[in-house]
Amino acid sequence: MSTATITSKGQITIPAVVRAALGVEAGDRIEFVQVEPGRFELVASTQSVSALKGLVRKPTSPVTIEAMSQAIATHGAKAR
């Protein structure tokens, strides 16, 4: 298990072993995600928005503004 000490400014140095396992380096961002009260996970948030390209398929045929408005009206009314 790796440990770190909090400085008087509230800063910590993430041990090299943990940085390597997360795949992070100087300048990268990490998120602290609360999984339960008093327990957090460190998550590397190093991917850019461009890495999301291709996750959602393009529709086989174009969707019209009218069709989008109708879908919003239909499904929005059900949610209320």
Secondary structure in CASP SS format (residue, H / E / C, confidence):
PFRMAT SS
TARGET T0000
AUTHOR 0000-0000-0000
METHOD secondary structure of the structure
MODEL  1
M C 1.00
S C 1.00
T C 1.00
A C 1.00
T C 1.00
I C 1.00
T C 1.00
S C 1.00
K C 1.00
G C 1.00
Q C 1.00
I C 1.00
T C 1.00
I C 1.00
P C 1.00
A H 1.00
V H 1.00
V H 1.00
R H 1.00
A H 1.00
A H 1.00
L H 1.00
G C 1.00
V C 1.00
E C 1.00
A C 1.00
G C 1.00
D C 1.00
R C 1.00
I E 1.00
E E 1.00
F E 1.00
V E 1.00
Q E 1.00
V E 1.00
E E 1.00
P C 1.00
G C 1.00
R E 1.00
F E 1.00
E E 1.00
L E 1.00
V E 1.00
A E 1.00
S C 1.00
T C 1.00
Q C 1.00
S C 1.00
V H 1.00
S H 1.00
A H 1.00
L H 1.00
K C 1.00
G C 1.00
L C 1.00
V C 1.00
R C 1.00
K C 1.00
P C 1.00
T C 1.00
S C 1.00
P C 1.00
V C 1.00
T C 1.00
I H 1.00
E H 1.00
A H 1.00
M H 1.00
S H 1.00
Q H 1.00
A H 1.00
I H 1.00
A H 1.00
T H 1.00
H H 1.00
G H 1.00
A H 1.00
K H 1.00
A H 1.00
R C 1.00
END
